[in-house]
Amino acid sequence: GVDENLIRSIIKVESDFNPKCTSKAGAKGLMQLMPENCRDLGVKNPYDIYENIDGGTRHIKEYLDKYNGDTKMALMAYNGGPTRMRKRGVNSPEDIYLMPKETQNYVPKVMKYYKG
């Protein structure tokens, strides 16, 4: 139920299609899943391409559902976390300026590939 072009766009920005990618924060694999997300999503090996994409797709789907299909809000949650969004008073895509610079840069990059 998630547009495959959105998944490709997330993978492009998150890992540039490198399945062995690991961030300084500990995010792993193509869709850069954090250890707690892996645990919650039942992803045993985040470097396994199929497991990572399955987990990451289910994860973004949760946010798409939570934000009524609003892709920008879902991407903000995927990158910056829904708790941070709530604490910073983010209620719409226009509130992105309240998020960290990384998220402010992330959402338009993914959207550029997605809509490009």
DRENDO-1510 file (C-alpha; in Angstrom, 1 decimal, always signed):
<recs>
REC; n; res; u; v; w
REC; 1; GLY; +0.0; +0.0; +0.0 .
REC; 2; VAL; +3.0; +2.3; -0.3 .
REC; 3; ASP; +4.1; +3.9; -3.6 .
REC; 4; GLU; +7.3; +2.1; -4.6 .
REC; 5; ASN; +8.6; +5.4; -6.0 .
REC; 6; LEU; +8.4; +6.8; -2.4 .
REC; 7; ILE; +10.4; +3.8; -1.1 .
REC; 8; ARG; +13.0; +4.3; -3.8 .
REC; 9; SER; +13.3; +8.0; -3.0 .
REC; 10; ILE; +13.7; +7.3; +0.7 .
REC; 11; ILE; +16.4; +4.7; +0.0 .
REC; 12; LYS; +18.2; +7.1; -2.4 .
REC; 13; VAL; +18.4; +9.8; +0.3 .
REC; 14; GLU; +19.0; +7.5; +3.3 .
REC; 15; SER; +21.7; +5.3; +1.9 .
REC; 16; ASP; +22.2; +6.0; -1.8 .
REC; 17; PHE; +21.3; +2.3; -2.4 .
REC; 18; ASN; +24.2; +1.0; -0.2 .
REC; 19; PRO; +22.8; -1.9; +1.8 .
REC; 20; LYS; +25.8; -1.9; +4.1 .
REC; 21; CYS; +25.4; +1.8; +5.1 .
REC; 22; THR; +25.6; +2.7; +8.8 .
REC; 23; SER; +25.1; +6.2; +10.1 .
REC; 24; LYS; +26.9; +7.8; +13.0 .
REC; 25; ALA; +23.6; +7.6; +15.0 .
REC; 26; GLY; +23.5; +3.8; +14.4 .
REC; 27; ALA; +20.9; +3.6; +11.6 .
REC; 28; LYS; +21.5; +0.6; +9.3 .
REC; 29; GLY; +20.9; -0.6; +5.8 .
REC; 30; LEU; +19.1; +0.8; +2.8 .
REC; 31; MET; +16.3; +2.5; +4.7 .
REC; 32; GLN; +18.5; +3.4; +7.6 .
REC; 33; LEU; +16.5; +1.7; +10.4 .
REC; 34; MET; +17.5; +2.5; +14.0 .
REC; 35; PRO; +18.0; -0.4; +16.3 .
REC; 36; GLU; +14.8; +0.3; +18.2 .
REC; 37; ASN; +12.8; +0.4; +15.0 .
REC; 38; CYS; +14.4; -2.9; +13.9 .
REC; 39; ARG; +13.3; -4.4; +17.3 .
REC; 40; ASP; +9.8; -3.0; +17.0 .
REC; 41; LEU; +9.4; -4.1; +13.3 .
REC; 42; GLY; +11.0; -7.6; +13.9 .
REC; 43; VAL; +13.9; -6.9; +11.6 .
REC; 44; LYS; +16.6; -9.3; +12.6 .
REC; 45; ASN; +19.3; -8.3; +10.1 .
REC; 46; PRO; +19.0; -4.7; +9.0 .
REC; 47; TYR; +21.7; -5.3; +6.3 .
REC; 48; ASP; +19.5; -7.8; +4.6 .
REC; 49; ILE; +18.0; -6.0; +1.6 .
REC; 50; TYR; +14.6; -7.7; +1.8 .
REC; 51; GLU; +14.2; -7.4; +5.5 .
REC; 52; ASN; +15.3; -3.8; +5.6 .
REC; 53; ILE; +13.0; -2.7; +2.8 .
REC; 54; ASP; +10.1; -4.7; +4.3 .
REC; 55; GLY; +10.6; -3.1; +7.7 .
REC; 56; GLY; +11.2; +0.4; +6.3 .
REC; 57; THR; +8.1; +0.2; +4.2 .
REC; 58; ARG; +6.0; -0.9; +7.1 .
REC; 59; HIS; +7.5; +1.9; +9.2 .
REC; 60; ILE; +6.8; +4.7; +6.7 .
REC; 61; LYS; +3.3; +3.2; +6.2 .
REC; 62; GLU; +2.6; +3.6; +9.9 .
REC; 63; TYR; +3.4; +7.3; +9.6 .
REC; 64; LEU; +1.4; +7.7; +6.4 .
REC; 65; ASP; -1.5; +6.2; +8.2 .
REC; 66; LYS; -0.9; +8.4; +11.3 .
REC; 67; TYR; -0.8; +11.6; +9.2 .
REC; 68; ASN; -3.7; +10.7; +6.9 .
REC; 69; GLY; -1.6; +10.1; +3.8 .
REC; 70; ASP; +0.4; +13.4; +4.2 .
REC; 71; THR; +3.8; +12.3; +2.7 .
REC; 72; LYS; +5.7; +15.3; +4.0 .
REC; 73; MET; +4.5; +14.8; +7.6 .
REC; 74; ALA; +5.2; +11.0; +7.3 .
REC; 75; LEU; +8.8; +11.8; +6.1 .
REC; 76; MET; +9.3; +14.3; +8.9 .
REC; 77; ALA; +8.3; +11.6; +11.4 .
REC; 78; TYR; +10.5; +9.0; +9.6 .
REC; 79; ASN; +13.5; +11.2; +9.8 .
REC; 80; GLY; +13.0; +13.3; +12.9 .
REC; 81; GLY; +10.6; +11.2; +15.0 .
REC; 82; PRO; +7.0; +11.8; +15.8 .
REC; 83; THR; +7.8; +12.5; +19.5 .
REC; 84; ARG; +10.1; +15.3; +18.4 .
REC; 85; MET; +7.4; +16.6; +16.1 .
REC; 86; ARG; +4.9; +16.7; +18.9 .
REC; 87; LYS; +7.2; +18.3; +21.4 .
REC; 88; ARG; +8.2; +21.0; +18.8 .
REC; 89; GLY; +4.5; +21.7; +17.9 .
REC; 90; VAL; +4.7; +20.4; +14.3 .
REC; 91; ASN; +1.1; +20.1; +13.1 .
REC; 92; SER; +1.5; +20.6; +9.3 .
REC; 93; PRO; +4.2; +20.5; +6.6 .
REC; 94; GLU; +4.6; +24.3; +6.9 .
REC; 95; ASP; +5.9; +23.7; +10.5 .
REC; 96; ILE; +9.0; +22.0; +9.1 .
REC; 97; TYR; +11.1; +25.0; +10.2 .
REC; 98; LEU; +10.6; +23.8; +13.8 .
REC; 99; MET; +12.4; +20.5; +13.1 .
REC; 100; PRO; +16.2; +20.1; +13.1 .
REC; 101; LYS; +18.1; +21.2; +10.0 .
REC; 102; GLU; +18.7; +17.6; +9.0 .
REC; 103; THR; +14.9; +17.0; +8.7 .
REC; 104; GLN; +14.4; +20.4; +7.0 .
REC; 105; ASN; +16.8; +19.2; +4.3 .
REC; 106; TYR; +15.7; +15.6; +4.2 .
REC; 107; VAL; +12.0; +16.1; +3.4 .
REC; 108; PRO; +12.5; +18.3; +0.3 .
REC; 109; LYS; +15.3; +16.0; -1.0 .
REC; 110; VAL; +13.1; +12.9; -0.8 .
REC; 111; MET; +10.2; +14.8; -2.3 .
REC; 112; LYS; +12.4; +16.0; -5.2 .
REC; 113; TYR; +13.2; +12.4; -6.1 .
REC; 114; TYR; +9.7; +11.2; -5.4 .
REC; 115; LYS; +8.0; +13.9; -7.5 .
REC; 116; GLY; +10.9; +14.4; -9.9 .
</recs>
